[in-house]
Structure formats: structure tokens, C-alpha cells
Amino acid sequence: MKKLFLIFIVAIIYFSIAGCSSKKDRFDGESIDKFQKDIEDIDEQKPIETVTPAADDDTIIVWCITSELYDIVNKFIETHPDFDYKIKINSFATMDVDYEKLLYETLRKGHLSLYDFEVPDIYSVEMSYVARFTQGDAYQYSADYKELGIDVDRLPRDAEIPEYYVEIGTNPEGKLMGLGYHNTSGAFIYRRSIAKEVWGTDEPSIINDIIGPGWDKFFEAAEDLKEKGFGICSGIEDIWHMVKNSADLGWVLDGKLYIDPKREAFLDYAYKLVENDYTNNTKAWSDAWYQDMKGEGEKDILGFFGPSWLVNYVIMPYCGGETIGEGTYGDWAISNAPLDFFWGGSMVMARKDTKHKEAVGEILEWITLDTSETGLQELWASEEFYPGVKEIPAATKVAKRHENRMDFLGGQDIFEAYISAGYHTSGNNSTMYDVSIDGYWLEQVHEYVNGGKTREEAIADFKELVDERTDVVVE
């Protein structure tokens, strides 16, 4: 007999279409102040007590930081009518709260009495801080995929999951704790018309060999572009993720700050870009950065570095048009980047003490590793998840079965372009401190390249920020 699904949405969440309403739009001021204060007042020194969640025994609690997981879980419900559990979804996608801290404290204590948020069985974590939950001070609160009944020795290999997902998702004991569902490998997204004017071709396979591999070719290409009045990228932050992911080690080694030589070299690469006028010296996510996407910046820019989501949800909406001939629409193509990298995305994980391990494992496997015709990876790639939209799944095995030739890319198949991009990028250089330390580093590099500080001062001030604002030892 089929059992009914009941989807509960937390009543306090106000879903804004734009996702950018103010605090006042979602809560009254007193409630928000209490919410933030309750989180801050949690005493981290108190012994952890396991408290039984308030949910019914046949209810699985899901926390999601993006609207994607909300939609994904609903799709699971729709396609699994015989699933024996109710599912309650708490979405934080439009809430102005510190989700990372709230999730950490909830998992640590086993319960958190804030607006009836029940401890989750399944939760999403953004890649920027997922290392805290897979390898850092919160990994012991998460279940490994194997104890959820997932064949971790065979399925990731058979699905051809990129190495960076497996490495970041693996805890210090070698157990797989989380995986993503979306390909976030990086590539170079460039203007065809500029490539043709400078090198006489816009063919991706040829551009691959012009801008890379390696930094020497990249800067040679930048000089070629400068001679014709173009920039190679919008600003120094455009190359940061390549630099960051090329490092052999992360920011923290044995509890101490470590500046990998390849990350320290970012000072020199960034300085060279600015000193030689190879960019428009913008900052990522600024108005000037977006202007370069539509060809209305100080000078025309060849391209941007990023995953497929940057193409679909950033460059395309900001290109200044919706059909070929409008703005820069149709003037783009994708080649390999000089160095492999990845950027962004989310992972799905499970609480170690969930009562419903087998059922939770069924959901997580369907999301991340099921490469069948009915798994999320196939639905994600075939317009059956979001009508009219083909997303590149994390499972390369599935991506190889599909193509998506886009007018925006001059007819290029975006799936083929990203299948090999970043596949062998390492995830072993990520730490739980990356969000904070990356920010401090970029701030100081901007100061240096724009003449505000010497190289030595920038490094010294960076170390001081890490020392003052984190618990990382700085020597």
C-alpha cells in the first residue's frame, strides 16, 4: 500500500522571488535580534547532550541552503511514491542568517530550540565551507556514506565523479562524508570576436593552446591582446580560483597558517596583470565586472574563468541581450583554462545520529550517484528536472550521454566543453577556514597591486588578520 508523503515547510520562512529582501521583510527586528543572539550565546564549552529531535519517528528532516536542494527533494518525493517516510524541509535560501554556524551548533548539540528548527537528517553545505563538515571540527557529527548503505567503493568510480568532490568529501579517516550533484569544474569563457581579431580564429581547441597550459602562455596571450587594445580578463580575482586550486597544500598545516608558494605567487601574477594593463582592474561581482560581460567596460575583455553556472546564471543574463546580435549574446565560447580548477557548488550530507540511515542513504544515493534513467543525475542533464534547462551533472558518466549546443556559445556543446575541465583538480588543499582566509588574502593583494602597500606589508597584514580573527596559529 502506498504511503502518503507530507511536505512541511517551516512557516517562518518567507520565500522572496529575488531572494534579496531585507531582514524586516522576513522577521520583525526583535525576532531577528533574538535569533542571532541565541546562536551567539551558545556555550561551546558545555558538554554535548544528545537530544531526541521533535520530529515523528517516520519523518526525515532536511535543511537546505539553496533552493536547488528544496526542488531536488521534492522531485525525489514525486518520483518515489512508495517511499515509507514523511519529509519535512527547512529552507534557508532567503533567510539572512549564518547558516554555517547554525548548522554546526545544531549538529554539535543534537538539538537547537530556535523557531522549532529540528535537527536535520539531511543537509546541504556550500563548497566554500564544506571542509568544516567533512574534515574540520564538525566532521564527527556527520555520517559517512558507507554507513548509510551506499557502495562507496564502486559507485563514485562507476559514475566518474570528479576527484575534487571525492577528496573534499572524504574525512581524515578516509571515509566519504558528502558529494555534490552539479559539475562545478572551471574553464575559460571567451569572446569569439576578440579571439578572431587577435589570433585569426575562435576555435576552442586552438584557443586552448594559445592561453595555456601554464602561466607563461597565459601572459603571452595577454600581451597579444594588449597590442590590439584588449584585456585578457576583467580583474585579478578572475584568476584566483586557478591559483588557489593549484596549491599543493591548504591554508592551514598542523594548526598553523601556511602560505603555499603557488598561492603566494598570486601576488606576482596579480601585480603583472595590473602593472601591464592586461585587465580593467575590476573586482568580482562589482558593476564594472558585469559591464565587461556586455562589452561596455573600459576596454573589451577576452573572457572570464568559471564553471557552467557562471555561463548560465551570470554571463548570459548580463551579456546585454537575449538573442544573437544583441549585446555579446552568441559571441562566446569555452576553452580549457591554463590550469584546472573548480568553483562553487554544494554537497549533501547526513547527520551521524539519524534514526533513518537506510532511508537517508536512499535519498543521497539517488541525488549524487544514481546514474540510471530515473536518477537525479539523468534528470538534471535532460531537461526533466527544470523544463528547458540542461544542467551538467557531477556524474561524468551521465554527462557523456548528453549534449547541449547553445546559441549563446555560437552552437558549442557546453557539456563537451566542461566534461574534461577540472576533472583531475585536487580538493586536498581545502580547509574549514577558506572563506575567511581567502577574503583576507584577496583584500591584501588588492592593496598591494594598487599601490597601497608593499609586498612585504601586504603579507604581514594578511598574517595579522588571520591571527586576530581566527584560531589558526600564525608564526
N, C-alpha and C positions, 0 to 999 in steps of 0.2 A: 504493500500500500504506500502510495506516495505521501511524503510528509510535507507539510506546508512550510514555506520559507517566510520568515518575518524579518523585514529590514527595518531597523530602528535608526533614526538619525537624531543625534543629540539636539535637543530643542534650542539650546542657546546659540547654535551656530547660525549666523546669518549669511546666506550664500549670495555674494555680490558677483554680478556678471563680470565685472572688470577685476575683481579681486583686489581692489585698492581703496576701499572705503576706510574712513577714519575710525579710530577707537570708539568715538562717540556713536558711530553708526551701528556698532555691534554690541556695545555694552554701555551702561551708564558709567560715569567716571569712578564712582565709589566701587563698583564691582571690579573694574579693571585694576584699580589700585590694590584691592584686596587680593585679586588673583595673582598679581605679580609679587605682592608681599608674602603671600602664603608659600610661593615657590622659594623665595629668597630666605625665608625663615626656617626652612627645613634644616635641622641639625644633622650635618653629615657624620658627626661622631657617634650618634646614637646607634645602638646595636640594631641590626636589621631583623624585623619580625615578619614572618610570612603571614599575611592576612588573606583569608579566602575572599576572592572577588565577589562582588554583589550579583554578578550575572547568574542566570539559571544554569544548571548543570548541562543543559543541552544548547547553550549559547556560546558562540565564538565571537570574541571582541576583536575588532580591527581598528587600528589607528592609522590614518594616512595623512601625510604632509602635503601631498599633491592630489589634484582632482583625478589624476590618472588611476591611482590605486582604487579610489572610490568607484570609478567606472569599471575597472577590471574585476573587482569583487562582485559587482552587480552582474557582470557578464558571466562569471562563474555560476552565480545563482541561477541565472536564466538558462544556462546550458547543462545544469546538473539538478534536475527536478527531484531526483531521488536521494539527494544528499540529506543525511539524517540530523542536521543541526540547524538551529537558527543562527543568523549572523547579524550582529549589531555593529554599525560603522560609526566611528567618531572621526569626522573630517576636520582638520586644522588648516585647510588650504587657504582660507581667507581670514584666519584669526591672527591678530598681532600679538603673538606670544612667543616665548623662547621654547620652541618645540623640543629642541635637543635637550635642554635642561629638564623640561617637564617629563620627557620620556625617560631620561636617566633616573630621575628621582622616583618615578613611579615603579620602574623595574627594580630599583635598589631596595625600596621599602616593601614592595609587594602590594602596596595599596596607596592611593593618594586621594584624600577626600576633598576634591575640588570640583564643584559643579557636577558631581556624580560621574566623573570620568573613571570608568572601571579599568583595572589593569588589563592591558591588551594581550591577546594570544598571538596576534599577528600585527606587525607594524612595519611601516616603510621608513627608511632612513636615507637622507641625501648623501651622495657620494662624497661631498665636501667634508663631512664629519663622520662617515660610516666607520672609519677605523677605530673610533672610540668604542663602538659597539661590537666590533669583530676582533679587535686586538688590544684595545686600551682598557681603561678602568671599568668598563661596563660589559666586557665580553662574557664574564662568568654568569651573567643574568640571561643569556640567550641560549637557545637550543641549537645544537648542531644538526645539520640536515639529516645525517645518518640516523640519529635517534628518533627522527620523525618518520622513519621508514623509507627514506629516499636513497636510492642506489648512487651514492656519491662517487664511487669508483668507476662506474660505467657511463652514467647519463651526461655529465658535463663534457666528457670526451666525445661521446657519440653526437651530442648536439653541437659540438665545435664552439663551445663558449670561449670568448676571448680570454687570454691569460690574465689580463689585469683584473677582470671580475673575480676569477678564482683566487688570485693572490690576495686581493684586498678582502675578500670574503672569508679567508681562512684565518683561524685564531692561532695563538702561539703554540698550541698543542697539535697543530696540523689538521684541525677539524674544520670542515666547511660550515660556516655560520649564515651566510647570506649570498644571494645572487641578484643581478639585475635582470630586466626584461627587455631593455632597449639598447641598441647599439649606440655607444657614445664615443666611438673611435674618431680621431680627428684627421682632417685633410685640409688642403688648400683650396679655397673657393675664390676663383679669379674671374676678372672681366675679359671676355674673349676679344673684344675690340682693341683693348690695350695690348694684349699679348700679340695680336696680329700686327699692330703698328710697330712694335718694338722688335719682334723676332720673326715676323712674317708667317706665323702660324698660331692657331689657337687649339691645336690638337693636344689633349691631356697627356698622352704618352710621351710627347716631345717636351711639353712644359715640365713634366716630372723631372727630366734630365737637365733642364735649364735652371730651375730654382733649387735643385738638390740632387742627390742626398748630401747633407752636411752643410755647415755654415759657410765654407768658402764659396760654394756655388751660390748660396743664397745672397751673399753680399756682392758677388759679381753680377748677379741679376739685378740687384738694387742699383748698382752703378749704371747698368744699361738703361734702366728705367729713368734714372735721374737725367741722363743725357737727352732724353726725349720729353722731359718735363713731367714725369710721373713719379709717384711714390710706390714702394713695394707693399706697404701695409699702413694702416691708419695710425697706429701708435705702438709704443713699446710693449704694452700689455698684450698685444696680439701674438707675440712670440713667447709669452711667459709659460704657457702650458707645455709647449715643446721643451723649453728649458727645464721646467720643473720635472717632467716625466722622464727626462734623460738622465737624471741624477742616479747615482748608484745607491745612495742611502738617503733616508729622510732627514727631517729637521732635528730629530732627537735620537741620540745614540747613548744607551745606558743612562738615561735620565738627564743627559747633558745636551745643550744646544750644539748642533753640528751643522756647519755650512759646507755642504758638498761643493767641491771645486767647480763642478758643472753649473751649480746654481750661483756661485759667486761670479762666474763668468758672465752672468746676465748683466752685471754692471757694465762690462765692456761691450757686449752686444748692444745694449740699450744706448749707451753713450755714442757708439758708432752710428746707430740709426739716426739719432738726433743731431749729432755734430755734422753729419754729411747730408742732412736734409732729405733723408730717404723716406720720411713719413710726414704726416700732418701733425704729429705730436699730440694726438688726442688721447683721452682716457676712455677705457671701455665703458659702455653704457651711457656716455655723455651725448648731448645733442650733436656735437661735432662728429662723433663716431658714426652716428646714424646718418648724418649728412653725406658721409663718404660712401655709404651704400647706394645712394641715389645719384652719385656723381656730382654733388654740389658742394664739395669741400674746397679747401684752399687750392689743392691740386688733385687731379684724378688719381685714385689709388688702385693698384692692380688687384689686391684681394685681402681676404680675411682667413684666419685659421680657426677651424671649428668642426664639430660633429654635424650630423644631418639635421639636428634640431636647430642649429644656427641658420641653416639654409631655409628650412620650412617656416620657422616661427620668428626669425629676426630679420635676416636679409630680405627675404621675399616681401614681408609686409612693409619694409622700409625702403624698398627699391624705387619708389616713386611711380609705380604703375601696376597694372593688373593684366595687361596683355602685351605681346611682343611689340616693341616700338615705343612703349610708354616708359619713361624713366630708364632704368637699366634692366628692366624685365626682359628676359631672353638673352641677355648678354653675358651670362655666367656659365662657368664650367668648373669641374672639380678635378684636381690632380693630387698626387701624393704630396705630403708635406716633407720638408727637408729632414725632419726627424719624426718618428712615430710618437703619438700622444693620444690621450683621451681627455674628455672634459664633461663633467656633469653626470646626470642620471640619478637613479635611486635604486636601492636594494630593498628586498623584502626579507624579513627575519621573523623569528618566533621566540616567545618567552620560554625560558628553560622549564619553568614550573607549570606550563599549560597542562590542563587535565585532558586535553583532546589532541594528543600528539599525532595520532594516525590521521585524524580528520584535517588537522592543520597541515600535516605533510602532504596530504592530497591536494590541498589548495595551492601550496607553494610549488609543488612539482608541476601542477597544471600551468602556473604562471611562468615559471622560469625554464623548465626542462622538457616539457611535453612537446615533442616535435611532430605529433600526429596532425591529421587534418582538423581535429577538434580542439587542439591545444591553443593557448593564448598566442604562442609564437606564430602559428599559422594565421590566426585571426588578425593579429597585429600587422602582418605583412600583406594581407589580401583584401583590404577594404571592408572586411566583415566586422571589424571592431568599430572603427569610426568610418561611416559611409563616405566614400570618395577620397579617403586618406589612406595611403600605404606607408606604414612606419617600418623602419628597418629593425628587425628583432635582434636580440642578443645572440640567439642561436644561429650561427653562420650556416649550419646545415639547412635551415629553413630559408634564410635569405637567398641562398643559391638557387632556390626553386622559383624565385620571383624576379621581376624587373619592374622598374618604374621610370619610364622615359618622360622627362619633364620639359615642357615648353620653356619654363624658366631657365633651364640649363641647356637650351639650344638642342633639345632632344636627347641629351645624355641620360643614361640609366644611372640614377643615383644609388641604386642597390649595388651595382657592379663597382661603382666608384668607392664605396665605403666597405665592401666586404673584406678587402685586404688591409685597409687603412688601420693602423694601430693594433692589428691583431696580436702582435708579439710585444706590445708595450708592457713594461713591468708595472705591477701595482705594489711592489715591495718597498717603494720609497714613500709611502703614505703614512701619516701619523695622526693621532687624535687631536693634534694641535694645529693642523694645517690651515684651517680657516683664519685663526688669529695670526699665526706667524707669517703666512703668505701676505696678509694685509700689511703687517709691519714692514715686511721686506719691500713690497711694491711702493709703499709710501716713501721709504728712504731712497730707493732707486730713482724715483721721480725727482726727488730733491737734488740728488747728485747730477743727473743728466741735464737738469735745467739750471745748473749753476748755483744752487742754494747751499750746497755742501761739497766738501772734498770727498773723495772715495773713502778715505780713512774715517772721516766724520760720519758718513752715512752708515758704515759698518758698525762703528762704535755706538751710534744712536739706535741702530737696529737691535744690538745686543742689550742695550739698556731697556728698551721697550719690552723685550722678551723677559728680561729679569724682573721687571716691575709688574708685569701683567699676567704672567703665567707661573706655574710651579716648576718650570724647567730650569735646571742649574746652568748658569752662564759663567764660564771661566774667562 
